[in-house]
């Protein structure tokens, strides 16, 4: 499909730079296939918009401080580079986006942090070697530390990777360290938050429990590539970056049993949806899954696992706006986004939510 079909004008004033407080006070636009006009609600209304027996599926990945600033050292010359980790490939190896990538060559060494004479503070310094260089600034880095030691070094030296449309307008601060994590984040490995989950609070979970709406967790470590705008003219020419995810056997069984009883599968976020669709069999049942997924969902895709999607508002020409258009219908989503812009909904990671019922 032509990528320009998924373009729209978005005023700068629509981009949220901070989340609302409390989290579940955010607005939520409800889009149903049988109703021409979307309904304006708030996230706190979610229990009333779902049915007893429905099941929420949430992504429990945890964002790591994956933006690193380093010094490339080559013979007698040095150059500063910014590294954005986006996919772990091994205990000591990460795929990353480098900027400016033209300053890097295979075999280059990058030094992060400062040298220290104290062995007790050795983790304030971290080295990496460029093992491979791909397209679009993509590089593979082999680090001098491995496993938990590498994780600790990244935590010390890294910066929380707020999306560029926020980071370009204000500095990251300590409040973001809480705001940019879901209240149920557990498994470290994401470089971007599963943003639909940012709206949930313990009080909202309590009210969902009282309504008889269960919840189960999956893990998909969100990569920065998921949120990049599509630069190709046609969707067939776009390549998705792979992300690692898992659906446990216990979760798969619980979701299949819930659906057999007539419950609907409600994916919280496009990351949960993409993982569930990757794990789904042709008959719609969900199998245990562990591995990479690069599923790219555009209009025409036949959904197998997910009945309802809760998600934020996405970038023009992005794979995520293509996904919601496949789920709820392109014209319906263009109309819904137009309504959202006209009525002051807040867009992107810290913005408002939408609740989409499958077309």
C-alpha beads as a LAMMPS data file, in Angstrom:
LAMMPS data file: protein, C-alpha beads

359 atoms
358 bonds

1 atom types
1 bond types

-500.0 500.0 xlo xhi
-500.0 500.0 ylo yhi
-500.0 500.0 zlo zhi

Masses

1 110.0

Atoms # bond

1 1 1 0.000 0.000 0.000
2 1 1 1.071 3.608 -0.532
3 1 1 2.586 5.016 2.632
4 1 1 1.091 8.469 2.022
5 1 1 -2.356 6.970 2.743
6 1 1 -1.264 6.925 6.396
7 1 1 -0.134 10.549 6.544
8 1 1 -1.952 13.309 8.409
9 1 1 -1.222 16.783 9.750
10 1 1 -0.528 16.983 13.463
11 1 1 -0.039 20.330 15.225
12 1 1 2.989 20.594 17.510
13 1 1 0.619 21.622 20.298
14 1 1 -0.979 18.145 20.228
15 1 1 2.234 16.411 21.375
16 1 1 2.230 15.694 25.117
17 1 1 5.460 16.526 26.963
18 1 1 4.265 15.242 30.359
19 1 1 1.664 12.636 31.345
20 1 1 -1.512 13.591 33.172
21 1 1 -1.789 12.787 36.872
22 1 1 -3.145 10.460 38.032
23 1 1 -2.324 8.172 35.127
24 1 1 -5.860 6.854 34.672
25 1 1 -7.252 10.398 34.297
26 1 1 -6.070 10.493 30.679
27 1 1 -8.740 10.840 28.007
28 1 1 -9.670 7.768 25.964
29 1 1 -11.321 7.752 22.548
30 1 1 -13.551 4.705 22.017
31 1 1 -13.889 3.518 18.412
32 1 1 -16.471 0.833 17.603
33 1 1 -17.156 -0.579 14.126
34 1 1 -20.927 -0.216 14.490
35 1 1 -20.790 3.458 15.490
36 1 1 -19.924 6.263 13.080
37 1 1 -18.894 8.732 15.793
38 1 1 -16.183 7.870 18.334
39 1 1 -17.020 8.224 22.021
40 1 1 -15.065 10.502 24.375
41 1 1 -14.276 8.790 27.682
42 1 1 -11.387 8.584 30.153
43 1 1 -9.123 5.645 30.992
44 1 1 -10.771 5.277 34.402
45 1 1 -13.947 4.224 32.529
46 1 1 -12.244 1.093 31.156
47 1 1 -14.005 -1.417 33.490
48 1 1 -17.389 -0.153 32.273
49 1 1 -16.360 -0.430 28.611
50 1 1 -15.398 -4.100 28.882
51 1 1 -17.370 -7.187 29.931
52 1 1 -16.865 -9.645 32.798
53 1 1 -14.830 -12.513 31.376
54 1 1 -12.717 -10.302 29.110
55 1 1 -8.961 -10.605 29.603
56 1 1 -6.344 -7.850 29.487
57 1 1 -2.918 -8.760 28.090
58 1 1 -0.150 -6.402 29.220
59 1 1 3.519 -6.185 28.276
60 1 1 5.655 -6.281 31.438
61 1 1 8.922 -5.219 29.806
62 1 1 11.010 -2.632 31.653
63 1 1 12.801 0.282 29.973
64 1 1 16.557 0.452 30.440
65 1 1 18.679 3.652 30.158
66 1 1 19.742 2.750 26.644
67 1 1 21.063 6.060 25.277
68 1 1 24.850 6.211 25.646
69 1 1 27.349 8.942 24.755
70 1 1 30.833 7.815 23.861
71 1 1 34.136 8.623 22.249
72 1 1 35.266 6.705 19.176
73 1 1 39.012 6.188 19.329
74 1 1 40.923 5.359 16.128
75 1 1 44.717 5.645 16.132
76 1 1 45.402 9.315 16.932
77 1 1 41.893 10.625 16.239
78 1 1 38.702 10.663 18.297
79 1 1 35.073 11.602 17.627
80 1 1 32.006 11.837 19.830
81 1 1 29.112 9.504 19.004
82 1 1 25.643 8.858 20.398
83 1 1 24.526 5.251 20.683
84 1 1 20.925 4.089 21.065
85 1 1 20.745 0.405 22.011
86 1 1 17.745 -1.313 20.464
87 1 1 18.127 -5.123 20.570
88 1 1 20.229 -7.430 22.682
89 1 1 21.984 -10.126 20.640
90 1 1 23.949 -11.837 23.420
91 1 1 25.380 -11.491 26.906
92 1 1 27.921 -8.914 25.692
93 1 1 26.416 -7.854 22.358
94 1 1 23.806 -5.253 21.354
95 1 1 22.402 -3.926 18.117
96 1 1 22.266 -0.135 18.201
97 1 1 21.618 2.996 16.188
98 1 1 24.692 5.230 15.979
99 1 1 24.721 8.964 15.334
100 1 1 26.587 10.122 13.341
101 1 1 27.077 6.624 11.914
102 1 1 29.496 7.857 9.240
103 1 1 32.130 8.315 11.960
104 1 1 32.187 4.579 12.696
105 1 1 33.904 1.705 10.928
106 1 1 34.063 -2.012 11.693
107 1 1 36.818 -2.558 14.256
108 1 1 36.491 0.875 15.862
109 1 1 36.577 1.104 19.655
110 1 1 34.077 3.287 21.517
111 1 1 34.720 4.374 25.102
112 1 1 31.791 5.296 27.335
113 1 1 32.272 7.037 30.668
114 1 1 35.560 8.024 32.251
115 1 1 38.683 6.099 33.154
116 1 1 39.249 5.631 36.857
117 1 1 42.320 4.675 38.870
118 1 1 40.104 2.936 41.424
119 1 1 39.193 -0.650 40.617
120 1 1 36.144 -0.199 42.849
121 1 1 34.810 2.291 40.312
122 1 1 35.771 0.339 37.205
123 1 1 32.182 0.277 35.963
124 1 1 32.258 4.023 35.363
125 1 1 34.081 3.096 32.154
126 1 1 32.766 0.844 29.406
127 1 1 34.331 -0.062 26.057
128 1 1 32.755 -1.546 22.946
129 1 1 33.964 -2.647 19.517
130 1 1 32.012 -2.141 16.293
131 1 1 31.572 -5.669 14.930
132 1 1 29.177 -4.934 12.092
133 1 1 27.699 -1.943 10.322
134 1 1 24.322 -2.044 8.605
135 1 1 21.954 0.401 6.962
136 1 1 20.367 3.474 8.496
137 1 1 22.965 3.874 11.224
138 1 1 22.482 0.319 12.532
139 1 1 25.612 -1.174 14.154
140 1 1 26.458 -4.268 16.186
141 1 1 28.548 -3.617 19.301
142 1 1 30.577 -6.120 21.349
143 1 1 31.099 -4.779 24.891
144 1 1 33.945 -5.291 27.336
145 1 1 31.509 -6.465 30.024
146 1 1 28.989 -9.275 29.868
147 1 1 25.710 -10.265 31.482
148 1 1 24.808 -8.539 34.769
149 1 1 28.088 -6.582 34.750
150 1 1 27.169 -5.067 31.386
151 1 1 23.649 -4.337 32.630
152 1 1 25.076 -2.507 35.643
153 1 1 27.463 -0.492 33.487
154 1 1 24.642 0.537 31.132
155 1 1 22.487 1.502 34.127
156 1 1 25.302 3.707 35.453
157 1 1 26.244 5.350 32.171
158 1 1 23.025 5.325 30.151
159 1 1 20.280 7.899 29.855
160 1 1 16.559 7.181 29.720
161 1 1 15.621 7.170 26.016
162 1 1 12.676 9.567 25.822
163 1 1 11.311 9.717 22.261
164 1 1 12.858 12.501 20.136
165 1 1 9.589 14.460 19.937
166 1 1 9.827 14.896 23.729
167 1 1 13.606 14.944 24.218
168 1 1 13.932 17.630 21.541
169 1 1 11.720 19.992 23.539
170 1 1 12.967 19.474 27.107
171 1 1 15.649 17.677 29.093
172 1 1 15.058 14.266 30.626
173 1 1 14.710 14.490 34.414
174 1 1 14.260 12.249 37.458
175 1 1 10.472 12.352 37.137
176 1 1 10.725 10.608 33.763
177 1 1 12.376 7.620 35.437
178 1 1 9.004 6.907 37.051
179 1 1 6.665 8.366 34.447
180 1 1 8.220 6.387 31.572
181 1 1 7.728 2.981 33.252
182 1 1 4.495 1.064 33.703
183 1 1 3.544 0.299 37.307
184 1 1 3.934 -3.414 36.465
185 1 1 7.290 -3.243 34.604
186 1 1 9.410 -6.273 35.541
187 1 1 11.709 -7.722 32.848
188 1 1 14.471 -5.314 31.817
189 1 1 15.289 -5.030 28.133
190 1 1 13.099 -2.429 26.406
191 1 1 14.483 0.804 24.984
192 1 1 11.027 2.365 24.682
193 1 1 8.011 2.048 26.959
194 1 1 4.871 0.102 26.001
195 1 1 3.031 3.386 26.285
196 1 1 -0.600 2.212 26.523
197 1 1 0.374 0.581 29.802
198 1 1 1.483 3.902 31.272
199 1 1 -2.183 4.725 31.956
200 1 1 -2.730 1.945 34.497
201 1 1 -2.810 2.429 38.265
202 1 1 -3.248 0.010 41.151
203 1 1 -6.706 1.497 41.750
204 1 1 -7.719 0.830 38.132
205 1 1 -6.491 -2.766 38.449
206 1 1 -8.594 -3.145 41.604
207 1 1 -11.717 -1.934 39.811
208 1 1 -11.028 -4.240 36.860
209 1 1 -10.726 -7.149 39.300
210 1 1 -14.081 -6.231 40.840
211 1 1 -15.636 -6.188 37.376
212 1 1 -14.397 -9.736 36.674
213 1 1 -11.824 -8.735 34.066
214 1 1 -8.666 -10.829 34.386
215 1 1 -5.169 -9.827 33.313
216 1 1 -2.140 -11.739 32.112
217 1 1 1.351 -10.619 31.213
218 1 1 3.593 -11.208 28.232
219 1 1 7.042 -9.780 27.517
220 1 1 8.147 -7.987 24.380
221 1 1 11.308 -5.900 24.650
222 1 1 10.320 -2.839 22.643
223 1 1 13.000 -1.643 20.225
224 1 1 13.505 1.878 18.937
225 1 1 12.855 0.704 15.382
226 1 1 9.174 0.115 16.152
227 1 1 8.529 3.853 16.367
228 1 1 10.509 5.012 13.327
229 1 1 8.506 6.620 10.504
230 1 1 8.409 4.621 7.299
231 1 1 10.677 6.207 4.698
232 1 1 9.695 3.951 1.793
233 1 1 6.938 4.985 -0.612
234 1 1 5.218 1.600 -0.393
235 1 1 4.673 -0.605 2.648
236 1 1 6.096 -3.607 0.757
237 1 1 9.502 -1.900 0.766
238 1 1 9.682 -1.359 4.543
239 1 1 11.698 -3.703 6.774
240 1 1 10.713 -4.043 10.416
241 1 1 13.371 -4.390 13.112
242 1 1 13.036 -7.651 15.036
243 1 1 12.175 -7.596 18.737
244 1 1 12.397 -10.422 21.276
245 1 1 9.262 -11.573 23.034
246 1 1 7.777 -14.438 24.995
247 1 1 4.346 -15.843 25.848
248 1 1 4.471 -18.482 28.582
249 1 1 2.615 -21.767 28.313
250 1 1 0.583 -20.772 31.377
251 1 1 -0.493 -17.471 29.810
252 1 1 -1.317 -19.099 26.468
253 1 1 -3.493 -21.682 28.216
254 1 1 -5.304 -19.050 30.307
255 1 1 -6.063 -16.909 27.234
256 1 1 -7.350 -19.877 25.247
257 1 1 -9.593 -20.918 28.149
258 1 1 -10.944 -17.371 28.517
259 1 1 -11.814 -17.183 24.834
260 1 1 -13.470 -20.613 24.974
261 1 1 -15.737 -19.207 27.710
262 1 1 -16.700 -16.287 25.483
263 1 1 -14.270 -13.707 26.819
264 1 1 -12.513 -11.232 24.549
265 1 1 -8.742 -10.789 24.348
266 1 1 -7.906 -7.136 25.037
267 1 1 -4.348 -6.217 24.058
268 1 1 -2.927 -3.308 26.046
269 1 1 -0.632 -1.722 23.497
270 1 1 0.486 -2.539 19.989
271 1 1 3.449 -4.471 21.429
272 1 1 1.134 -6.928 23.199
273 1 1 -0.964 -7.234 20.046
274 1 1 2.027 -7.891 17.781
275 1 1 3.333 -10.558 20.134
276 1 1 -0.043 -12.291 20.476
277 1 1 -0.538 -12.300 16.709
278 1 1 2.971 -13.745 16.310
279 1 1 2.078 -16.525 18.757
280 1 1 -1.387 -17.244 17.313
281 1 1 -2.167 -20.351 15.306
282 1 1 -4.349 -20.212 12.201
283 1 1 -7.413 -21.246 14.224
284 1 1 -6.945 -18.255 16.547
285 1 1 -5.621 -20.214 19.511
286 1 1 -2.464 -18.907 21.157
287 1 1 0.644 -21.059 21.436
288 1 1 3.591 -20.560 23.791
289 1 1 6.173 -18.366 22.100
290 1 1 9.768 -17.347 22.713
291 1 1 11.921 -15.643 20.107
292 1 1 12.136 -12.752 17.698
293 1 1 9.195 -11.218 15.886
294 1 1 9.269 -8.720 13.052
295 1 1 5.557 -8.938 12.222
296 1 1 4.390 -5.963 10.125
297 1 1 0.622 -5.459 10.198
298 1 1 -1.069 -3.346 7.520
299 1 1 -4.667 -3.166 6.240
300 1 1 -5.685 -6.519 4.806
301 1 1 -4.126 -8.494 7.640
302 1 1 -6.479 -11.090 9.176
303 1 1 -6.328 -10.836 12.964
304 1 1 -6.382 -14.183 14.748
305 1 1 -5.941 -13.518 18.461
306 1 1 -6.953 -10.003 19.522
307 1 1 -10.503 -8.635 19.778
308 1 1 -9.934 -5.212 21.414
309 1 1 -6.891 -2.935 21.403
310 1 1 -6.043 -0.170 23.875
311 1 1 -3.323 2.077 22.495
312 1 1 -2.035 5.650 22.393
313 1 1 -2.128 7.988 19.373
314 1 1 0.686 7.379 16.904
315 1 1 3.000 9.132 14.459
316 1 1 1.885 9.891 10.891
317 1 1 3.277 7.380 8.358
318 1 1 4.328 5.035 11.183
319 1 1 3.960 1.259 11.282
320 1 1 1.804 1.720 14.388
321 1 1 -0.746 3.932 12.647
322 1 1 -0.799 1.302 9.889
323 1 1 -1.485 -1.358 12.519
324 1 1 -4.428 0.483 14.117
325 1 1 -5.792 1.185 10.622
326 1 1 -5.663 -2.547 9.895
327 1 1 -7.433 -3.258 13.180
328 1 1 -10.241 -0.679 13.053
329 1 1 -10.302 0.402 9.392
330 1 1 -8.230 3.079 7.652
331 1 1 -11.015 5.587 7.000
332 1 1 -12.455 5.105 10.485
333 1 1 -9.033 5.735 12.051
334 1 1 -8.379 8.783 9.882
335 1 1 -11.729 10.172 11.062
336 1 1 -10.976 9.239 14.686
337 1 1 -7.583 10.958 14.585
338 1 1 -9.147 14.032 13.005
339 1 1 -11.685 14.129 15.851
340 1 1 -8.895 13.655 18.403
341 1 1 -6.876 16.562 16.998
342 1 1 -9.894 18.866 16.776
343 1 1 -10.991 18.132 20.351
344 1 1 -7.588 18.451 21.998
345 1 1 -6.470 14.878 22.635
346 1 1 -2.800 14.594 23.584
347 1 1 -0.616 12.490 21.262
348 1 1 2.279 10.022 21.548
349 1 1 4.038 8.400 24.503
350 1 1 2.801 10.698 27.285
351 1 1 -0.519 11.339 25.584
352 1 1 -4.072 10.041 25.781
353 1 1 -5.430 6.621 24.855
354 1 1 -7.819 5.051 22.412
355 1 1 -9.874 1.881 22.822
356 1 1 -10.429 0.154 19.487
357 1 1 -12.895 -2.646 18.843
358 1 1 -11.888 -4.819 15.903
359 1 1 -13.345 -3.924 12.522

Bonds

1 1 1 2
2 1 2 3
3 1 3 4
4 1 4 5
5 1 5 6
6 1 6 7
7 1 7 8
8 1 8 9
9 1 9 10
10 1 10 11
11 1 11 12
12 1 12 13
13 1 13 14
14 1 14 15
15 1 15 16
16 1 16 17
17 1 17 18
18 1 18 19
19 1 19 20
20 1 20 21
21 1 21 22
22 1 22 23
23 1 23 24
24 1 24 25
25 1 25 26
26 1 26 27
27 1 27 28
28 1 28 29
29 1 29 30
30 1 30 31
31 1 31 32
32 1 32 33
33 1 33 34
34 1 34 35
35 1 35 36
36 1 36 37
37 1 37 38
38 1 38 39
39 1 39 40
40 1 40 41
41 1 41 42
42 1 42 43
43 1 43 44
44 1 44 45
45 1 45 46
46 1 46 47
47 1 47 48
48 1 48 49
49 1 49 50
50 1 50 51
51 1 51 52
52 1 52 53
53 1 53 54
54 1 54 55
55 1 55 56
56 1 56 57
57 1 57 58
58 1 58 59
59 1 59 60
60 1 60 61
61 1 61 62
62 1 62 63
63 1 63 64
64 1 64 65
65 1 65 66
66 1 66 67
67 1 67 68
68 1 68 69
69 1 69 70
70 1 70 71
71 1 71 72
72 1 72 73
73 1 73 74
74 1 74 75
75 1 75 76
76 1 76 77
77 1 77 78
78 1 78 79
79 1 79 80
80 1 80 81
81 1 81 82
82 1 82 83
83 1 83 84
84 1 84 85
85 1 85 86
86 1 86 87
87 1 87 88
88 1 88 89
89 1 89 90
90 1 90 91
91 1 91 92
92 1 92 93
93 1 93 94
94 1 94 95
95 1 95 96
96 1 96 97
97 1 97 98
98 1 98 99
99 1 99 100
100 1 100 101
101 1 101 102
102 1 102 103
103 1 103 104
104 1 104 105
105 1 105 106
106 1 106 107
107 1 107 108
108 1 108 109
109 1 109 110
110 1 110 111
111 1 111 112
112 1 112 113
113 1 113 114
114 1 114 115
115 1 115 116
116 1 116 117
117 1 117 118
118 1 118 119
119 1 119 120
120 1 120 121
121 1 121 122
122 1 122 123
123 1 123 124
124 1 124 125
125 1 125 126
126 1 126 127
127 1 127 128
128 1 128 129
129 1 129 130
130 1 130 131
131 1 131 132
132 1 132 133
133 1 133 134
134 1 134 135
135 1 135 136
136 1 136 137
137 1 137 138
138 1 138 139
139 1 139 140
140 1 140 141
141 1 141 142
142 1 142 143
143 1 143 144
144 1 144 145
145 1 145 146
146 1 146 147
147 1 147 148
148 1 148 149
149 1 149 150
150 1 150 151
151 1 151 152
152 1 152 153
153 1 153 154
154 1 154 155
155 1 155 156
156 1 156 157
157 1 157 158
158 1 158 159
159 1 159 160
160 1 160 161
161 1 161 162
162 1 162 163
163 1 163 164
164 1 164 165
165 1 165 166
166 1 166 167
167 1 167 168
168 1 168 169
169 1 169 170
170 1 170 171
171 1 171 172
172 1 172 173
173 1 173 174
174 1 174 175
175 1 175 176
176 1 176 177
177 1 177 178
178 1 178 179
179 1 179 180
180 1 180 181
181 1 181 182
182 1 182 183
183 1 183 184
184 1 184 185
185 1 185 186
186 1 186 187
187 1 187 188
188 1 188 189
189 1 189 190
190 1 190 191
191 1 191 192
192 1 192 193
193 1 193 194
194 1 194 195
195 1 195 196
196 1 196 197
197 1 197 198
198 1 198 199
199 1 199 200
200 1 200 201
201 1 201 202
202 1 202 203
203 1 203 204
204 1 204 205
205 1 205 206
206 1 206 207
207 1 207 208
208 1 208 209
209 1 209 210
210 1 210 211
211 1 211 212
212 1 212 213
213 1 213 214
214 1 214 215
215 1 215 216
216 1 216 217
217 1 217 218
218 1 218 219
219 1 219 220
220 1 220 221
221 1 221 222
222 1 222 223
223 1 223 224
224 1 224 225
225 1 225 226
226 1 226 227
227 1 227 228
228 1 228 229
229 1 229 230
230 1 230 231
231 1 231 232
232 1 232 233
233 1 233 234
234 1 234 235
235 1 235 236
236 1 236 237
237 1 237 238
238 1 238 239
239 1 239 240
240 1 240 241
241 1 241 242
242 1 242 243
243 1 243 244
244 1 244 245
245 1 245 246
246 1 246 247
247 1 247 248
248 1 248 249
249 1 249 250
250 1 250 251
251 1 251 252
252 1 252 253
253 1 253 254
254 1 254 255
255 1 255 256
256 1 256 257
257 1 257 258
258 1 258 259
259 1 259 260
260 1 260 261
261 1 261 262
262 1 262 263
263 1 263 264
264 1 264 265
265 1 265 266
266 1 266 267
267 1 267 268
268 1 268 269
269 1 269 270
270 1 270 271
271 1 271 272
272 1 272 273
273 1 273 274
274 1 274 275
275 1 275 276
276 1 276 277
277 1 277 278
278 1 278 279
279 1 279 280
280 1 280 281
281 1 281 282
282 1 282 283
283 1 283 284
284 1 284 285
285 1 285 286
286 1 286 287
287 1 287 288
288 1 288 289
289 1 289 290
290 1 290 291
291 1 291 292
292 1 292 293
293 1 293 294
294 1 294 295
295 1 295 296
296 1 296 297
297 1 297 298
298 1 298 299
299 1 299 300
300 1 300 301
301 1 301 302
302 1 302 303
303 1 303 304
304 1 304 305
305 1 305 306
306 1 306 307
307 1 307 308
308 1 308 309
309 1 309 310
310 1 310 311
311 1 311 312
312 1 312 313
313 1 313 314
314 1 314 315
315 1 315 316
316 1 316 317
317 1 317 318
318 1 318 319
319 1 319 320
320 1 320 321
321 1 321 322
322 1 322 323
323 1 323 324
324 1 324 325
325 1 325 326
326 1 326 327
327 1 327 328
328 1 328 329
329 1 329 330
330 1 330 331
331 1 331 332
332 1 332 333
333 1 333 334
334 1 334 335
335 1 335 336
336 1 336 337
337 1 337 338
338 1 338 339
339 1 339 340
340 1 340 341
341 1 341 342
342 1 342 343
343 1 343 344
344 1 344 345
345 1 345 346
346 1 346 347
347 1 347 348
348 1 348 349
349 1 349 350
350 1 350 351
351 1 351 352
352 1 352 353
353 1 353 354
354 1 354 355
355 1 355 356
356 1 356 357
357 1 357 358
358 1 358 359
